[in-house]
Amino acid sequence: MSDDRAVETDDTATESTSMLSRTLLTWLELTVVGITGGAVGAAVGGPPAFIAYLLTTLVSVGILFHNVAALVDARIAATRASGAGASGTD
């Protein structure tokens, strides 16, 4: 029984580490995209700067969706793996 608790603790720690690393990766990607978009917008000015702003916003939303989807996929896979071992169906 103590072995089961150790496995659950390891799984929780792995999920927490995955969440933290994905959050930091998302923050880094958004920072890079924002700085790059701001630099491009400032360099070109006028209507092309507005296009750069829209493109930066679109890429930022894409980054958020991609990283949230990766976290959801990891959670679903972990749930299926823990559920498959308990029920024996897969």
GIMOQUI-V558243 format. One line per field, one symbol per residue. psi: psi as a letter, one per 40 degrees, with the letter a starting at -180 (. if undefined). A space follows every 50 residues. Layout:
psi: ???
This chain:
psi: ddddddddddddddddddddddddddddddddddddddddddddiadddd dddddddddddddddddddddddddddddddddddddeh.
